[in-house]
Amino acid sequence: MSNVPHKTSLPGGVRAGTVVKIRGLVPENAGRFHVNLLLSDGPEADAALHFNPRLDEGVVVLNSKDKGKWGREERGVGLPFQRGQPFDLLLIATEEGFKAVVGDGVCHHFQHRLPMGNIQMLEVAGDVKLDFLRVL
């Protein structure tokens, strides 16, 4: 499953308790990659969650896109991804927002800005190799 970009349809939307499990590898020359929870399938789709590890900046950026406009970036503490290393990522939907857990517990929280029930697509793209993706 190393093909990116990769899109998965989420016909039932996302609700509190939904978990996205991703296992992948960050290539040696990686700059950045992203995981988006999108409200539609189009090229200009709005994003309820944009989870964006930026290895070139040493930070994880979280954001949303509403009516074609990006919101205020939130920057996580530290970068739990390393070039040349595998990773496990959980995106957990809660009533309040999304919790991103990397590896053994580096955690980022992102408050809902758009209704999670409107999410229709999951997209993974950028400098990453996907090994496993499942929505529970």
URFEN-V931144 format. One record per helix or strand of 2 or more residues. SS is the DSSP state (@ for helix, = for strand). FROM is the first residue (numbers start at 1). TO is the last residue. If there is no record, write none. Layout:
BEGIN
SS_FROM_TO ; SS_FROM_TO
END
This chain:
BEGIN
=_6_9 ; =_19_25 ; =_32_38 ; =_47_54 ; =_59_66 ; =_69_70 ; =_74_75 ; =_86_93 ; =_97_102 ; =_106_111 ; @_116_118 ; =_121_126 ; =_129_135
END
